[in-house]
């Protein structure tokens, strides 16, 4: 098989959550343990940092990967989902896994996949861990896929655990209260492994403290260590200042990144206490050039000027609320929003947050889970939003651009898949 055939095999043979949703979800670690045992447990051959949370875990993972790389470490980075290319999920020092490795790994383990029948995520994670071991990385940033306690990544014994925040998402799997969701996320807290909590609520703090006590794990709340304030924008970068009078230029412009930056700074302080050597130069360089170092896309990413086009992967009520706050800080003649959702999100909660003065282009990604554009339009109209329905992301973008003046602002979001298809189209 060539690379294209291999990726198609993975999609066709293994249940893919991001395409079909809950039918692909396989909670528990049994499959993962069998896979790792068959591969001689590659996860034990490198140090790791484990990152969970409803929102922000991808940004924190990329921030830390960039900073550790600039500190001289060889860094693995495992994240999900991808936006354009499957290989975005697996990187070493910012470089995506090469196509031949993907082909060879799948070819060599087809019989194992047939025997164990892992999910797409489980097989991909096994590939990532094997690749990191083969590359002899010094440390790997491992982003949780879904939840924490039963997530397949939870077989690692990390140097540090991080939980960014808790809000409502995947309630069918993680629970319908913040306490229940926090319990699932807190499942990554391990015996004697310190944990950084990026953001807490009155409902979630006792859950984290109880789990940390049970595991004899030191718990550090980022908000009690450092606060980060926005100063100003400088081009496509953001200037921030910390409560201990340090200033940083950050390559991700979303105001919602302030808590992710505080979480990252708290984690760095702890990593240095654990024996890592991360100097201030590495921190500054990593923050400023995170996208160039790690290949991160889709976090308030400016894609074009005149009109400005920005894409962001916020895709639940918590993430969308941050995006809406960011939109309030923009200047424009007309705000145009290209928007699509998957069918297992709480669309009513999300739509209620969106600005009513915008012109909307409701669309759908080319996946089975996509909420049909015409149905989304109906729901949006009930929420007081006005616009039209477009059967593809490309059609929606074309229409928005044609109807725009140079001083308009076009936002693209609602799901990772909408953003991924937008990036693919605009790249052409």
Secondary structure by P-SEA (a helix, b strand, c coil): ccaaaaaaaaaacccccccccccccccccaaaaaaaaaaccccccccbbbbbcccaaaaaaaaaaaaaaaaccbbbbbbcccccccccccccccccccaaaaaaaaaacaaaaaaccccaaaaaaaaaaaaaaaacccccbbbbcccccccccccccccbbbbccccccccccccccaaaaaaaaaccccccbbbbbcccccccaaaaaaaaaaacbbbbcccccbbbbbccccccbbbbbcccbbbbbbccccccaaaaaaaaaaaaaaaaaacccccaaaaaaaaacccccccccccccccccccbbbbbccccaaaaaaaaaaaaaccccbbbbbcccccccaaaaaaaacccccccccccccccccccaaaaaaaaaaabbbbbbbccaaaaaaaaaaaccccbbbbbbccaaaaaaaaaaaac
